[in-house]
Amino acid sequence: MRGIAISPSNQCCSSPLQFQTQDTLPSQPYRTVNLNPLLQFNKKKKKKQNPSNGRRYSLVSKISINPSNNNTQTPIPPLVVFGSANADIYLEINRLPKVGETISANSGQTLAGGKGANQAACGGRLSYPTYFLGQPDGQNSIIIVGGANMNCWPHTLSDQDFEVVRNAGIVLLQREIPDSVNIQVAKAARSTGVPVILDAGGMDAPFPQELLNFIDILSPNESELGRLTGMATESFEQITQAVVKCHKMGVKQVLVKLGAKGSALFVEGEEPIKQPIISATKVLDTTGAGDTFTAAFAVALVEGKSRNECLKFAAAAASLCVQVKGAIPSMPDRKSVLDLLQSH
């Protein structure tokens, strides 16, 4: 397995992310990293025997960032992300092609992405110690082909893999990796009282009840909520009814991303908390906005902010995200988010 440790810095864009292979997961989060939107995967890796199933695979890679104006080494429980790392093919076109039509793109480039990598990068850009564990060593993936994200995980994760989970402050999961992996991670987190947020984005398939049993917050957008519940989600009233069904499925908290209508946090037995969008001065690309929102909410939550503050912090981060092209390149740094919040 590949992993990354991402920690705070005020020099977030000074140099590329450097992945350095490490044999064991650190017992405490590293406090040093230069975080840049460009992901550079190191091909050199050490092998370690997985005692649980006999497979051999690269266990973890590390990045470290120097914290801004902070020389202390006090351990901070990190944000831990298990998920996907993709190469996003980004095409700029004037319109979508019609059926049977071929058109030319104005430009094209390959950028780092994947819901897991996006959320991990966002955590690091927001100056919070972050670990990302994924499978970036597979072959090319095309459109919805999962590639290494879906096919290269070991059947059973070793106890060593969960060391970072047990020391986490919060864990983020998505459905661009196998449900079986998410279930194992969620169980490990629950066993030590670490909260788990599951971003509903990824595979279009029914949610295993076993996975829903071990998460604390489910974070879908409107369409994902509709697919999960089989209910209409066009109005806020319909969304509320769909969330009630989620509660009946065992999910006590549902964080719904509503696009241009903002967001809402539903806690069973309480009134929903609504958060309008923080308007962007320009909207260039919404890619990664949902991942930015979820990761920013998680960072604010693990830092002890109130629910209302978490929603507003996440809205500000998402507002900055849509003003930049690409996924990981658009992740905002903490200072930019705080500056935006001062004016709202």
Contacts in CASP RR format, 6 or more apart in sequence:
PFRMAT RR
TARGET T0000
AUTHOR 0000-0000-0000
METHOD contacts of the structure
MODEL  1
MRGIAISPSNQCCSSPLQFQTQDTLPSQPYRTVNLNPLLQFNKKKKKKQN
PSNGRRYSLVSKISINPSNNNTQTPIPPLVVFGSANADIYLEINRLPKVG
ETISANSGQTLAGGKGANQAACGGRLSYPTYFLGQPDGQNSIIIVGGANM
NCWPHTLSDQDFEVVRNAGIVLLQREIPDSVNIQVAKAARSTGVPVILDA
GGMDAPFPQELLNFIDILSPNESELGRLTGMATESFEQITQAVVKCHKMG
VKQVLVKLGAKGSALFVEGEEPIKQPIISATKVLDTTGAGDTFTAAFAVA
LVEGKSRNECLKFAAAAASLCVQVKGAIPSMPDRKSVLDLLQSH
1 57 0 8 1.000
1 58 0 8 1.000
1 59 0 8 1.000
1 60 0 8 1.000
1 133 0 8 1.000
1 134 0 8 1.000
1 135 0 8 1.000
1 153 0 8 1.000
1 154 0 8 1.000
1 157 0 8 1.000
1 161 0 8 1.000
2 19 0 8 1.000
2 41 0 8 1.000
2 45 0 8 1.000
2 58 0 8 1.000
2 60 0 8 1.000
2 61 0 8 1.000
2 85 0 8 1.000
2 133 0 8 1.000
2 134 0 8 1.000
2 135 0 8 1.000
2 136 0 8 1.000
2 137 0 8 1.000
3 19 0 8 1.000
3 60 0 8 1.000
3 61 0 8 1.000
3 62 0 8 1.000
3 131 0 8 1.000
3 132 0 8 1.000
3 133 0 8 1.000
3 134 0 8 1.000
4 17 0 8 1.000
4 19 0 8 1.000
4 61 0 8 1.000
4 62 0 8 1.000
4 63 0 8 1.000
4 120 0 8 1.000
4 130 0 8 1.000
4 131 0 8 1.000
4 132 0 8 1.000
4 133 0 8 1.000
5 26 0 8 1.000
5 29 0 8 1.000
5 30 0 8 1.000
5 33 0 8 1.000
5 62 0 8 1.000
5 63 0 8 1.000
5 64 0 8 1.000
5 78 0 8 1.000
5 129 0 8 1.000
5 130 0 8 1.000
5 131 0 8 1.000
6 33 0 8 1.000
6 35 0 8 1.000
6 63 0 8 1.000
6 65 0 8 1.000
6 120 0 8 1.000
6 121 0 8 1.000
6 123 0 8 1.000
6 124 0 8 1.000
6 129 0 8 1.000
6 130 0 8 1.000
6 131 0 8 1.000
6 132 0 8 1.000
7 29 0 8 1.000
7 30 0 8 1.000
7 31 0 8 1.000
7 32 0 8 1.000
7 33 0 8 1.000
7 64 0 8 1.000
7 65 0 8 1.000
7 67 0 8 1.000
7 78 0 8 1.000
7 124 0 8 1.000
7 128 0 8 1.000
7 129 0 8 1.000
7 130 0 8 1.000
8 31 0 8 1.000
8 65 0 8 1.000
8 67 0 8 1.000
8 68 0 8 1.000
8 70 0 8 1.000
8 124 0 8 1.000
8 127 0 8 1.000
8 128 0 8 1.000
8 129 0 8 1.000
8 334 0 8 1.000
9 33 0 8 1.000
9 34 0 8 1.000
9 35 0 8 1.000
9 65 0 8 1.000
9 66 0 8 1.000
9 67 0 8 1.000
9 68 0 8 1.000
9 124 0 8 1.000
9 127 0 8 1.000
10 68 0 8 1.000
10 69 0 8 1.000
10 127 0 8 1.000
10 333 0 8 1.000
10 335 0 8 1.000
11 34 0 8 1.000
11 65 0 8 1.000
11 66 0 8 1.000
11 68 0 8 1.000
12 34 0 8 1.000
12 35 0 8 1.000
12 36 0 8 1.000
12 65 0 8 1.000
12 124 0 8 1.000
12 125 0 8 1.000
12 333 0 8 1.000
13 35 0 8 1.000
13 36 0 8 1.000
13 37 0 8 1.000
13 333 0 8 1.000
14 34 0 8 1.000
14 36 0 8 1.000
15 34 0 8 1.000
15 36 0 8 1.000
16 34 0 8 1.000
16 36 0 8 1.000
16 38 0 8 1.000
16 39 0 8 1.000
16 40 0 8 1.000
17 33 0 8 1.000
17 34 0 8 1.000
17 35 0 8 1.000
17 36 0 8 1.000
17 38 0 8 1.000
17 39 0 8 1.000
17 40 0 8 1.000
17 63 0 8 1.000
17 121 0 8 1.000
18 34 0 8 1.000
18 40 0 8 1.000
18 42 0 8 1.000
18 63 0 8 1.000
19 39 0 8 1.000
19 40 0 8 1.000
19 41 0 8 1.000
19 42 0 8 1.000
19 61 0 8 1.000
19 62 0 8 1.000
19 63 0 8 1.000
20 42 0 8 1.000
20 61 0 8 1.000
20 62 0 8 1.000
20 63 0 8 1.000
21 42 0 8 1.000
21 44 0 8 1.000
21 45 0 8 1.000
21 46 0 8 1.000
21 58 0 8 1.000
21 60 0 8 1.000
21 61 0 8 1.000
21 62 0 8 1.000
22 46 0 8 1.000
22 59 0 8 1.000
22 60 0 8 1.000
22 61 0 8 1.000
22 62 0 8 1.000
23 46 0 8 1.000
23 48 0 8 1.000
23 59 0 8 1.000
23 60 0 8 1.000
24 48 0 8 1.000
24 59 0 8 1.000
24 60 0 8 1.000
24 160 0 8 1.000
24 163 0 8 1.000
25 59 0 8 1.000
25 60 0 8 1.000
25 160 0 8 1.000
25 161 0 8 1.000
25 163 0 8 1.000
25 164 0 8 1.000
26 62 0 8 1.000
26 164 0 8 1.000
27 163 0 8 1.000
27 167 0 8 1.000
28 75 0 8 1.000
28 167 0 8 1.000
29 75 0 8 1.000
29 76 0 8 1.000
29 77 0 8 1.000
29 78 0 8 1.000
29 129 0 8 1.000
29 131 0 8 1.000
29 167 0 8 1.000
30 62 0 8 1.000
30 63 0 8 1.000
30 64 0 8 1.000
30 129 0 8 1.000
31 64 0 8 1.000
31 65 0 8 1.000
31 66 0 8 1.000
31 67 0 8 1.000
31 70 0 8 1.000
31 73 0 8 1.000
31 76 0 8 1.000
31 129 0 8 1.000
32 64 0 8 1.000
32 65 0 8 1.000
32 66 0 8 1.000
32 67 0 8 1.000
33 63 0 8 1.000
33 64 0 8 1.000
33 65 0 8 1.000
33 66 0 8 1.000
33 124 0 8 1.000
34 63 0 8 1.000
34 65 0 8 1.000
34 66 0 8 1.000
35 63 0 8 1.000
35 65 0 8 1.000
35 121 0 8 1.000
35 124 0 8 1.000
35 125 0 8 1.000
37 111 0 8 1.000
37 112 0 8 1.000
37 121 0 8 1.000
37 328 0 8 1.000
37 329 0 8 1.000
37 330 0 8 1.000
37 331 0 8 1.000
38 112 0 8 1.000
38 328 0 8 1.000
38 329 0 8 1.000
39 85 0 8 1.000
39 112 0 8 1.000
39 113 0 8 1.000
39 117 0 8 1.000
39 121 0 8 1.000
39 136 0 8 1.000
39 328 0 8 1.000
41 85 0 8 1.000
41 136 0 8 1.000
41 137 0 8 1.000
42 61 0 8 1.000
45 58 0 8 1.000
45 61 0 8 1.000
45 137 0 8 1.000
46 58 0 8 1.000
46 59 0 8 1.000
47 56 0 8 1.000
47 57 0 8 1.000
47 58 0 8 1.000
48 56 0 8 1.000
48 57 0 8 1.000
48 58 0 8 1.000
48 59 0 8 1.000
49 56 0 8 1.000
50 56 0 8 1.000
50 57 0 8 1.000
50 154 0 8 1.000
50 158 0 8 1.000
51 158 0 8 1.000
51 159 0 8 1.000
51 160 0 8 1.000
52 154 0 8 1.000
52 156 0 8 1.000
52 157 0 8 1.000
52 158 0 8 1.000
52 159 0 8 1.000
53 154 0 8 1.000
53 155 0 8 1.000
53 156 0 8 1.000
53 158 0 8 1.000
55 154 0 8 1.000
55 155 0 8 1.000
57 152 0 8 1.000
57 154 0 8 1.000
58 137 0 8 1.000
59 160 0 8 1.000
59 161 0 8 1.000
60 133 0 8 1.000
65 124 0 8 1.000
67 127 0 8 1.000
68 127 0 8 1.000
76 128 0 8 1.000
76 129 0 8 1.000
77 167 0 8 1.000
77 168 0 8 1.000
77 169 0 8 1.000
77 170 0 8 1.000
77 302 0 8 1.000
78 128 0 8 1.000
78 129 0 8 1.000
78 130 0 8 1.000
78 131 0 8 1.000
78 164 0 8 1.000
78 167 0 8 1.000
78 168 0 8 1.000
78 169 0 8 1.000
79 120 0 8 1.000
79 123 0 8 1.000
79 128 0 8 1.000
79 129 0 8 1.000
79 130 0 8 1.000
79 131 0 8 1.000
79 168 0 8 1.000
79 169 0 8 1.000
79 170 0 8 1.000
79 171 0 8 1.000
79 172 0 8 1.000
79 295 0 8 1.000
79 298 0 8 1.000
79 299 0 8 1.000
79 302 0 8 1.000
80 130 0 8 1.000
80 131 0 8 1.000
80 133 0 8 1.000
80 164 0 8 1.000
80 165 0 8 1.000
80 168 0 8 1.000
80 169 0 8 1.000
80 170 0 8 1.000
80 171 0 8 1.000
80 172 0 8 1.000
81 116 0 8 1.000
81 119 0 8 1.000
81 120 0 8 1.000
81 130 0 8 1.000
81 131 0 8 1.000
81 132 0 8 1.000
81 133 0 8 1.000
81 171 0 8 1.000
81 172 0 8 1.000
81 173 0 8 1.000
81 295 0 8 1.000
82 116 0 8 1.000
82 133 0 8 1.000
82 134 0 8 1.000
82 171 0 8 1.000
82 172 0 8 1.000
82 173 0 8 1.000
82 177 0 8 1.000
82 181 0 8 1.000
82 182 0 8 1.000
82 185 0 8 1.000
83 114 0 8 1.000
83 115 0 8 1.000
83 116 0 8 1.000
83 117 0 8 1.000
83 132 0 8 1.000
83 133 0 8 1.000
83 134 0 8 1.000
83 149 0 8 1.000
83 173 0 8 1.000
83 174 0 8 1.000
83 176 0 8 1.000
83 177 0 8 1.000
84 114 0 8 1.000
84 115 0 8 1.000
84 116 0 8 1.000
84 117 0 8 1.000
84 134 0 8 1.000
84 135 0 8 1.000
84 146 0 8 1.000
84 149 0 8 1.000
84 174 0 8 1.000
84 176 0 8 1.000
84 177 0 8 1.000
85 112 0 8 1.000
85 113 0 8 1.000
85 114 0 8 1.000
85 116 0 8 1.000
85 117 0 8 1.000
85 132 0 8 1.000
85 134 0 8 1.000
85 135 0 8 1.000
85 136 0 8 1.000
85 149 0 8 1.000
86 112 0 8 1.000
86 113 0 8 1.000
86 114 0 8 1.000
86 117 0 8 1.000
86 141 0 8 1.000
86 149 0 8 1.000
86 176 0 8 1.000
87 110 0 8 1.000
87 111 0 8 1.000
87 112 0 8 1.000
87 113 0 8 1.000
87 140 0 8 1.000
87 141 0 8 1.000
88 110 0 8 1.000
88 111 0 8 1.000
88 112 0 8 1.000
88 113 0 8 1.000
88 114 0 8 1.000
88 287 0 8 1.000
88 326 0 8 1.000
88 327 0 8 1.000
89 108 0 8 1.000
89 109 0 8 1.000
89 110 0 8 1.000
90 108 0 8 1.000
90 109 0 8 1.000
90 110 0 8 1.000
90 111 0 8 1.000
90 287 0 8 1.000
90 325 0 8 1.000
90 326 0 8 1.000
91 105 0 8 1.000
91 107 0 8 1.000
91 108 0 8 1.000
92 105 0 8 1.000
92 106 0 8 1.000
92 107 0 8 1.000
92 108 0 8 1.000
92 325 0 8 1.000
93 103 0 8 1.000
93 105 0 8 1.000
93 106 0 8 1.000
94 103 0 8 1.000
94 106 0 8 1.000
95 103 0 8 1.000
97 103 0 8 1.000
111 326 0 8 1.000
111 327 0 8 1.000
111 328 0 8 1.000
111 329 0 8 1.000
112 121 0 8 1.000
112 327 0 8 1.000
112 328 0 8 1.000
112 329 0 8 1.000
113 327 0 8 1.000
113 328 0 8 1.000
114 149 0 8 1.000
114 176 0 8 1.000
114 291 0 8 1.000
114 327 0 8 1.000
115 174 0 8 1.000
115 176 0 8 1.000
115 199 0 8 1.000
115 201 0 8 1.000
115 202 0 8 1.000
115 291 0 8 1.000
116 132 0 8 1.000
116 134 0 8 1.000
116 172 0 8 1.000
116 174 0 8 1.000
116 176 0 8 1.000
116 291 0 8 1.000
117 132 0 8 1.000
117 136 0 8 1.000
117 328 0 8 1.000
118 288 0 8 1.000
118 291 0 8 1.000
118 292 0 8 1.000
118 295 0 8 1.000
118 327 0 8 1.000
118 328 0 8 1.000
118 331 0 8 1.000
119 172 0 8 1.000
119 174 0 8 1.000
119 199 0 8 1.000
119 291 0 8 1.000
119 292 0 8 1.000
119 294 0 8 1.000
119 295 0 8 1.000
119 298 0 8 1.000
120 130 0 8 1.000
120 131 0 8 1.000
120 132 0 8 1.000
120 172 0 8 1.000
120 295 0 8 1.000
121 132 0 8 1.000
121 328 0 8 1.000
121 331 0 8 1.000
122 291 0 8 1.000
122 292 0 8 1.000
122 295 0 8 1.000
122 296 0 8 1.000
122 299 0 8 1.000
122 317 0 8 1.000
122 331 0 8 1.000
122 332 0 8 1.000
123 130 0 8 1.000
123 295 0 8 1.000
123 296 0 8 1.000
123 298 0 8 1.000
123 299 0 8 1.000
123 331 0 8 1.000
124 130 0 8 1.000
125 331 0 8 1.000
125 332 0 8 1.000
125 333 0 8 1.000
125 334 0 8 1.000
126 295 0 8 1.000
126 296 0 8 1.000
126 299 0 8 1.000
126 317 0 8 1.000
126 332 0 8 1.000
126 333 0 8 1.000
126 334 0 8 1.000
126 337 0 8 1.000
127 333 0 8 1.000
127 334 0 8 1.000
128 299 0 8 1.000
128 302 0 8 1.000
128 303 0 8 1.000
131 164 0 8 1.000
131 168 0 8 1.000
133 161 0 8 1.000
133 164 0 8 1.000
134 149 0 8 1.000
134 177 0 8 1.000
135 148 0 8 1.000
135 149 0 8 1.000
135 152 0 8 1.000
135 153 0 8 1.000
135 177 0 8 1.000
136 148 0 8 1.000
137 148 0 8 1.000
137 152 0 8 1.000
138 147 0 8 1.000
138 148 0 8 1.000
138 152 0 8 1.000
139 147 0 8 1.000
139 148 0 8 1.000
141 147 0 8 1.000
141 148 0 8 1.000
141 149 0 8 1.000
146 176 0 8 1.000
149 176 0 8 1.000
149 177 0 8 1.000
150 176 0 8 1.000
150 177 0 8 1.000
150 178 0 8 1.000
153 177 0 8 1.000
153 178 0 8 1.000
153 180 0 8 1.000
153 181 0 8 1.000
155 180 0 8 1.000
156 184 0 8 1.000
157 181 0 8 1.000
157 184 0 8 1.000
157 185 0 8 1.000
162 184 0 8 1.000
162 185 0 8 1.000
162 188 0 8 1.000
165 171 0 8 1.000
165 185 0 8 1.000
165 188 0 8 1.000
165 189 0 8 1.000
165 192 0 8 1.000
165 194 0 8 1.000
166 188 0 8 1.000
166 189 0 8 1.000
166 191 0 8 1.000
166 192 0 8 1.000
166 194 0 8 1.000
168 189 0 8 1.000
168 194 0 8 1.000
169 194 0 8 1.000
169 195 0 8 1.000
169 302 0 8 1.000
170 194 0 8 1.000
170 195 0 8 1.000
170 196 0 8 1.000
170 197 0 8 1.000
170 298 0 8 1.000
170 301 0 8 1.000
170 302 0 8 1.000
171 185 0 8 1.000
171 186 0 8 1.000
171 189 0 8 1.000
171 194 0 8 1.000
171 195 0 8 1.000
171 196 0 8 1.000
171 197 0 8 1.000
172 196 0 8 1.000
172 197 0 8 1.000
172 199 0 8 1.000
172 294 0 8 1.000
172 295 0 8 1.000
172 298 0 8 1.000
173 182 0 8 1.000
173 185 0 8 1.000
173 186 0 8 1.000
173 196 0 8 1.000
173 197 0 8 1.000
173 198 0 8 1.000
173 199 0 8 1.000
173 215 0 8 1.000
174 198 0 8 1.000
174 199 0 8 1.000
174 200 0 8 1.000
174 201 0 8 1.000
174 202 0 8 1.000
175 182 0 8 1.000
175 198 0 8 1.000
175 199 0 8 1.000
175 200 0 8 1.000
175 201 0 8 1.000
175 202 0 8 1.000
175 203 0 8 1.000
175 205 0 8 1.000
176 201 0 8 1.000
176 202 0 8 1.000
176 203 0 8 1.000
179 203 0 8 1.000
179 207 0 8 1.000
179 208 0 8 1.000
179 211 0 8 1.000
182 198 0 8 1.000
182 211 0 8 1.000
183 208 0 8 1.000
183 210 0 8 1.000
183 211 0 8 1.000
183 214 0 8 1.000
185 196 0 8 1.000
186 196 0 8 1.000
186 198 0 8 1.000
186 211 0 8 1.000
186 214 0 8 1.000
186 215 0 8 1.000
187 214 0 8 1.000
189 195 0 8 1.000
189 196 0 8 1.000
189 214 0 8 1.000
190 196 0 8 1.000
190 214 0 8 1.000
195 216 0 8 1.000
195 217 0 8 1.000
195 301 0 8 1.000
196 214 0 8 1.000
196 215 0 8 1.000
196 216 0 8 1.000
196 217 0 8 1.000
197 215 0 8 1.000
197 216 0 8 1.000
197 217 0 8 1.000
197 218 0 8 1.000
197 219 0 8 1.000
197 255 0 8 1.000
197 294 0 8 1.000
197 297 0 8 1.000
197 298 0 8 1.000
198 211 0 8 1.000
198 215 0 8 1.000
198 217 0 8 1.000
198 218 0 8 1.000
198 219 0 8 1.000
199 219 0 8 1.000
199 220 0 8 1.000
199 290 0 8 1.000
199 291 0 8 1.000
199 294 0 8 1.000
200 207 0 8 1.000
200 218 0 8 1.000
200 219 0 8 1.000
200 220 0 8 1.000
200 221 0 8 1.000
200 224 0 8 1.000
200 225 0 8 1.000
200 228 0 8 1.000
201 220 0 8 1.000
201 221 0 8 1.000
201 224 0 8 1.000
204 227 0 8 1.000
207 228 0 8 1.000
207 249 0 8 1.000
209 249 0 8 1.000
212 218 0 8 1.000
212 249 0 8 1.000
212 250 0 8 1.000
212 251 0 8 1.000
213 250 0 8 1.000
215 251 0 8 1.000
216 252 0 8 1.000
216 253 0 8 1.000
217 251 0 8 1.000
217 253 0 8 1.000
217 254 0 8 1.000
217 255 0 8 1.000
218 246 0 8 1.000
218 251 0 8 1.000
218 253 0 8 1.000
218 254 0 8 1.000
218 255 0 8 1.000
219 254 0 8 1.000
219 255 0 8 1.000
219 256 0 8 1.000
219 257 0 8 1.000
219 294 0 8 1.000
219 297 0 8 1.000
220 226 0 8 1.000
220 228 0 8 1.000
220 254 0 8 1.000
220 256 0 8 1.000
220 257 0 8 1.000
221 256 0 8 1.000
221 257 0 8 1.000
221 258 0 8 1.000
221 259 0 8 1.000
221 290 0 8 1.000
222 233 0 8 1.000
222 234 0 8 1.000
222 239 0 8 1.000
222 256 0 8 1.000
222 257 0 8 1.000
222 258 0 8 1.000
222 259 0 8 1.000
223 233 0 8 1.000
225 231 0 8 1.000
225 233 0 8 1.000
225 239 0 8 1.000
225 242 0 8 1.000
225 243 0 8 1.000
225 246 0 8 1.000
225 254 0 8 1.000
225 256 0 8 1.000
226 232 0 8 1.000
226 233 0 8 1.000
226 242 0 8 1.000
228 242 0 8 1.000
228 246 0 8 1.000
229 242 0 8 1.000
229 245 0 8 1.000
229 246 0 8 1.000
230 242 0 8 1.000
231 238 0 8 1.000
231 241 0 8 1.000
231 242 0 8 1.000
231 245 0 8 1.000
232 238 0 8 1.000
232 242 0 8 1.000
233 239 0 8 1.000
233 242 0 8 1.000
236 261 0 8 1.000
236 264 0 8 1.000
239 256 0 8 1.000
239 258 0 8 1.000
239 264 0 8 1.000
240 266 0 8 1.000
240 272 0 8 1.000
243 254 0 8 1.000
243 256 0 8 1.000
243 266 0 8 1.000
243 272 0 8 1.000
246 254 0 8 1.000
246 266 0 8 1.000
247 254 0 8 1.000
247 266 0 8 1.000
247 268 0 8 1.000
252 267 0 8 1.000
252 268 0 8 1.000
253 265 0 8 1.000
253 266 0 8 1.000
253 267 0 8 1.000
253 268 0 8 1.000
254 265 0 8 1.000
254 266 0 8 1.000
255 263 0 8 1.000
255 264 0 8 1.000
255 265 0 8 1.000
255 266 0 8 1.000
255 294 0 8 1.000
255 297 0 8 1.000
256 263 0 8 1.000
256 264 0 8 1.000
256 265 0 8 1.000
256 266 0 8 1.000
257 263 0 8 1.000
257 290 0 8 1.000
257 293 0 8 1.000
257 294 0 8 1.000
258 264 0 8 1.000
259 277 0 8 1.000
259 289 0 8 1.000
260 277 0 8 1.000
261 276 0 8 1.000
261 277 0 8 1.000
262 274 0 8 1.000
262 275 0 8 1.000
262 276 0 8 1.000
262 277 0 8 1.000
262 315 0 8 1.000
263 274 0 8 1.000
263 275 0 8 1.000
263 293 0 8 1.000
263 311 0 8 1.000
263 314 0 8 1.000
263 315 0 8 1.000
264 272 0 8 1.000
264 273 0 8 1.000
264 274 0 8 1.000
264 275 0 8 1.000
265 272 0 8 1.000
265 273 0 8 1.000
265 275 0 8 1.000
265 307 0 8 1.000
265 310 0 8 1.000
265 311 0 8 1.000
266 272 0 8 1.000
267 273 0 8 1.000
267 307 0 8 1.000
273 307 0 8 1.000
273 308 0 8 1.000
273 311 0 8 1.000
275 308 0 8 1.000
275 311 0 8 1.000
275 312 0 8 1.000
275 314 0 8 1.000
275 315 0 8 1.000
276 315 0 8 1.000
277 315 0 8 1.000
277 318 0 8 1.000
277 319 0 8 1.000
278 312 0 8 1.000
278 315 0 8 1.000
278 316 0 8 1.000
278 318 0 8 1.000
278 319 0 8 1.000
278 340 0 8 1.000
278 344 0 8 1.000
279 319 0 8 1.000
280 319 0 8 1.000
280 320 0 8 1.000
280 322 0 8 1.000
280 323 0 8 1.000
281 323 0 8 1.000
282 323 0 8 1.000
283 322 0 8 1.000
283 323 0 8 1.000
284 322 0 8 1.000
284 323 0 8 1.000
284 324 0 8 1.000
284 325 0 8 1.000
285 322 0 8 1.000
285 324 0 8 1.000
285 325 0 8 1.000
285 326 0 8 1.000
285 330 0 8 1.000
286 322 0 8 1.000
287 325 0 8 1.000
287 326 0 8 1.000
287 327 0 8 1.000
287 330 0 8 1.000
288 321 0 8 1.000
288 326 0 8 1.000
288 327 0 8 1.000
288 330 0 8 1.000
289 318 0 8 1.000
289 321 0 8 1.000
289 322 0 8 1.000
289 330 0 8 1.000
290 318 0 8 1.000
290 321 0 8 1.000
291 327 0 8 1.000
292 314 0 8 1.000
292 317 0 8 1.000
292 318 0 8 1.000
292 321 0 8 1.000
292 330 0 8 1.000
292 331 0 8 1.000
292 332 0 8 1.000
293 314 0 8 1.000
293 315 0 8 1.000
293 317 0 8 1.000
293 318 0 8 1.000
294 314 0 8 1.000
295 317 0 8 1.000
296 313 0 8 1.000
296 314 0 8 1.000
296 316 0 8 1.000
296 317 0 8 1.000
296 318 0 8 1.000
296 337 0 8 1.000
297 310 0 8 1.000
297 311 0 8 1.000
297 313 0 8 1.000
297 314 0 8 1.000
299 313 0 8 1.000
300 309 0 8 1.000
300 310 0 8 1.000
300 313 0 8 1.000
300 314 0 8 1.000
301 310 0 8 1.000
305 313 0 8 1.000
312 341 0 8 1.000
312 344 0 8 1.000
313 337 0 8 1.000
313 341 0 8 1.000
316 337 0 8 1.000
316 340 0 8 1.000
316 341 0 8 1.000
316 344 0 8 1.000
317 332 0 8 1.000
317 337 0 8 1.000
319 340 0 8 1.000
320 330 0 8 1.000
320 332 0 8 1.000
320 336 0 8 1.000
320 337 0 8 1.000
320 340 0 8 1.000
321 330 0 8 1.000
321 331 0 8 1.000
321 332 0 8 1.000
322 330 0 8 1.000
323 330 0 8 1.000
324 330 0 8 1.000
END
